[in-house]
Amino acid sequence: MRNFLTIIAAASIALSSAIAANAQSQNPLPKASDVLVRYGKDIEG
């Protein structure tokens, strides 16, 4: 029974870290170190 609980705990930790890593890679917001490029002309008025 104790081995089963250890396996379940290890699997849940591995799964949660994989979900966190995937969430970081899919963040749509730019980082502070990203270089932004202008698109099109400036619009005045």
TIMIGU-315799 format. One record per residue (C-alpha): residue number from 1; residue in one letter; x, y, z. Coordinates in steps of 0.2 Angstrom, whole numbers, always signed. Each point is the difference from the previous one (the first is absolute). Layout:
BEGIN
rec nr->NUM&rest->A&x->X&y->Y&z->Z;
...
END
This chain:
BEGIN
rec nr->1&rest->M&x->+0&y->+0&z->+0;
rec nr->2&rest->R&x->+14&y->+12&z->+4;
rec nr->3&rest->N&x->+9&y->-3&z->-17;
rec nr->4&rest->F&x->-17&y->+4&z->-9;
rec nr->5&rest->L&x->-1&y->+16&z->+10;
rec nr->6&rest->T&x->+18&y->+5&z->-5;
rec nr->7&rest->I&x->-3&y->-4&z->-18;
rec nr->8&rest->I&x->-16&y->+11&z->+0;
rec nr->9&rest->A&x->+9&y->+14&z->+9;
rec nr->10&rest->A&x->+14&y->-1&z->-13;
rec nr->11&rest->A&x->-11&y->+0&z->-14;
rec nr->12&rest->S&x->-10&y->+15&z->+6;
rec nr->13&rest->I&x->+16&y->+10&z->+2;
rec nr->14&rest->A&x->+6&y->-4&z->-17;
rec nr->15&rest->L&x->-17&y->+4&z->-8;
rec nr->16&rest->S&x->-1&y->+17&z->+9;
rec nr->17&rest->S&x->+17&y->+5&z->-5;
rec nr->18&rest->A&x->-3&y->-5&z->-18;
rec nr->19&rest->I&x->-16&y->+10&z->+0;
rec nr->20&rest->A&x->+10&y->+15&z->+7;
rec nr->21&rest->A&x->+13&y->-1&z->-13;
rec nr->22&rest->N&x->-13&y->-1&z->-14;
rec nr->23&rest->A&x->-9&y->+15&z->+7;
rec nr->24&rest->Q&x->+16&y->+10&z->+0;
rec nr->25&rest->S&x->+4&y->-4&z->-18;
rec nr->26&rest->Q&x->-17&y->+5&z->-6;
rec nr->27&rest->N&x->-1&y->+17&z->+8;
rec nr->28&rest->P&x->-6&y->+13&z->-13;
rec nr->29&rest->L&x->+7&y->+15&z->+9;
rec nr->30&rest->P&x->+17&y->+6&z->-5;
rec nr->31&rest->K&x->+14&y->-1&z->+12;
rec nr->32&rest->A&x->+11&y->+15&z->+5;
rec nr->33&rest->S&x->+14&y->-6&z->-10;
rec nr->34&rest->D&x->-10&y->-2&z->-16;
rec nr->35&rest->V&x->+4&y->+12&z->-14;
rec nr->36&rest->L&x->-16&y->+7&z->-7;
rec nr->37&rest->V&x->-1&y->+4&z->-19;
rec nr->38&rest->R&x->-11&y->+14&z->-7;
rec nr->39&rest->Y&x->-13&y->-5&z->-12;
rec nr->40&rest->G&x->-7&y->+12&z->-13;
rec nr->41&rest->K&x->+1&y->+19&z->+1;
rec nr->42&rest->D&x->-4&y->+11&z->+14;
rec nr->43&rest->I&x->-18&y->+7&z->+0;
rec nr->44&rest->E&x->-2&y->+18&z->+6;
rec nr->45&rest->G&x->-16&y->+8&z->+5;
END
